[in-house]
């Protein structure tokens, strides 16, 4: 496993722990399909939460949040649609896209409803 993959997995571990401390429950991790990947799929009191985790050791090329650009958001929306098709029990739930970012050694920043499916 490369350093970047290890760092990404560690960020996902930290994000998962942070969200679980806030009361969210894990439904899936690293759910993959032809349309993309969902880092974390969580339940927040009945709301389906699709979480993208981003980590940047340095901001030389932009911050972690800025890296979730339109193309990435579109892939996340398509992956979410595939997830809902594969898990119809969640299709009637409200859903949101959250982003958890790590910048250097700073604590995690959790952005609820970071973007909409229409963005």
FIMI-446145 format. One record per residue (C-alpha): z, x, y; residue in one letter; residue number from 1. Coordinates in steps of 0.5 Angstrom, whole numbers, plus 500, padded with zeros to 3 digits. Layout:
N
{w=Z, u=X, v=Y, r=A, k=NUM}
...
This chain:
119
{w=500, u=500, v=500, r=X, k=1}
{w=498, u=503, v=507, r=X, k=2}
{w=503, u=504, v=512, r=X, k=3}
{w=500, u=498, v=516, r=X, k=4}
{w=501, u=493, v=510, r=X, k=5}
{w=508, u=495, v=509, r=X, k=6}
{w=509, u=494, v=517, r=X, k=7}
{w=506, u=487, v=516, r=X, k=8}
{w=510, u=485, v=510, r=X, k=9}
{w=517, u=488, v=513, r=X, k=10}
{w=515, u=484, v=520, r=X, k=11}
{w=514, u=478, v=515, r=X, k=12}
{w=520, u=479, v=512, r=X, k=13}
{w=524, u=479, v=518, r=X, k=14}
{w=520, u=473, v=521, r=X, k=15}
{w=522, u=469, v=515, r=X, k=16}
{w=529, u=471, v=515, r=X, k=17}
{w=529, u=469, v=523, r=X, k=18}
{w=526, u=462, v=521, r=X, k=19}
{w=531, u=461, v=516, r=X, k=20}
{w=537, u=462, v=520, r=X, k=21}
{w=534, u=457, v=525, r=X, k=22}
{w=534, u=452, v=519, r=X, k=23}
{w=527, u=452, v=517, r=X, k=24}
{w=525, u=452, v=509, r=X, k=25}
{w=520, u=456, v=506, r=X, k=26}
{w=514, u=452, v=503, r=X, k=27}
{w=509, u=458, v=502, r=X, k=28}
{w=508, u=465, v=504, r=X, k=29}
{w=501, u=469, v=504, r=X, k=30}
{w=497, u=463, v=502, r=X, k=31}
{w=490, u=465, v=501, r=X, k=32}
{w=484, u=461, v=501, r=X, k=33}
{w=476, u=463, v=503, r=X, k=34}
{w=478, u=461, v=510, r=X, k=35}
{w=483, u=465, v=511, r=X, k=36}
{w=491, u=466, v=510, r=X, k=37}
{w=497, u=463, v=512, r=X, k=38}
{w=503, u=468, v=513, r=X, k=39}
{w=508, u=463, v=512, r=X, k=40}
{w=508, u=455, v=511, r=X, k=41}
{w=515, u=452, v=513, r=X, k=42}
{w=518, u=446, v=513, r=X, k=43}
{w=522, u=444, v=520, r=X, k=44}
{w=526, u=438, v=519, r=X, k=45}
{w=520, u=434, v=516, r=X, k=46}
{w=515, u=438, v=521, r=X, k=47}
{w=510, u=443, v=517, r=X, k=48}
{w=510, u=449, v=521, r=X, k=49}
{w=504, u=454, v=520, r=X, k=50}
{w=507, u=461, v=522, r=X, k=51}
{w=503, u=467, v=524, r=X, k=52}
{w=507, u=473, v=524, r=X, k=53}
{w=504, u=479, v=529, r=X, k=54}
{w=507, u=486, v=530, r=X, k=55}
{w=506, u=492, v=534, r=X, k=56}
{w=509, u=498, v=535, r=X, k=57}
{w=506, u=500, v=541, r=X, k=58}
{w=502, u=495, v=546, r=X, k=59}
{w=497, u=501, v=548, r=X, k=60}
{w=492, u=496, v=545, r=X, k=61}
{w=495, u=489, v=548, r=X, k=62}
{w=501, u=486, v=545, r=X, k=63}
{w=502, u=482, v=539, r=X, k=64}
{w=502, u=475, v=542, r=X, k=65}
{w=495, u=477, v=545, r=X, k=66}
{w=492, u=479, v=539, r=X, k=67}
{w=492, u=472, v=536, r=X, k=68}
{w=485, u=470, v=540, r=X, k=69}
{w=481, u=465, v=539, r=X, k=70}
{w=477, u=467, v=533, r=X, k=71}
{w=484, u=468, v=529, r=X, k=72}
{w=486, u=461, v=531, r=X, k=73}
{w=480, u=458, v=529, r=X, k=74}
{w=481, u=462, v=522, r=X, k=75}
{w=488, u=459, v=522, r=X, k=76}
{w=486, u=452, v=523, r=X, k=77}
{w=481, u=453, v=518, r=X, k=78}
{w=486, u=456, v=513, r=X, k=79}
{w=491, u=450, v=515, r=X, k=80}
{w=486, u=445, v=513, r=X, k=81}
{w=485, u=448, v=506, r=X, k=82}
{w=492, u=448, v=505, r=X, k=83}
{w=493, u=441, v=507, r=X, k=84}
{w=487, u=439, v=502, r=X, k=85}
{w=490, u=443, v=497, r=X, k=86}
{w=497, u=440, v=498, r=X, k=87}
{w=496, u=433, v=500, r=X, k=88}
{w=503, u=431, v=500, r=X, k=89}
{w=504, u=434, v=507, r=X, k=90}
{w=498, u=431, v=510, r=X, k=91}
{w=501, u=426, v=513, r=X, k=92}
{w=506, u=430, v=516, r=X, k=93}
{w=506, u=432, v=523, r=X, k=94}
{w=504, u=440, v=524, r=X, k=95}
{w=504, u=445, v=529, r=X, k=96}
{w=502, u=453, v=529, r=X, k=97}
{w=508, u=458, v=531, r=X, k=98}
{w=507, u=465, v=532, r=X, k=99}
{w=513, u=470, v=531, r=X, k=100}
{w=512, u=477, v=534, r=X, k=101}
{w=515, u=483, v=534, r=X, k=102}
{w=514, u=488, v=540, r=X, k=103}
{w=517, u=495, v=538, r=X, k=104}
{w=524, u=495, v=537, r=X, k=105}
{w=525, u=488, v=541, r=X, k=106}
{w=528, u=482, v=537, r=X, k=107}
{w=523, u=477, v=534, r=X, k=108}
{w=520, u=472, v=539, r=X, k=109}
{w=519, u=466, v=536, r=X, k=110}
{w=513, u=461, v=540, r=X, k=111}
{w=514, u=454, v=538, r=X, k=112}
{w=507, u=450, v=538, r=X, k=113}
{w=504, u=457, v=540, r=X, k=114}
{w=497, u=453, v=540, r=X, k=115}
{w=494, u=447, v=538, r=X, k=116}
{w=488, u=446, v=533, r=X, k=117}
{w=483, u=444, v=538, r=X, k=118}
{w=484, u=451, v=542, r=X, k=119}
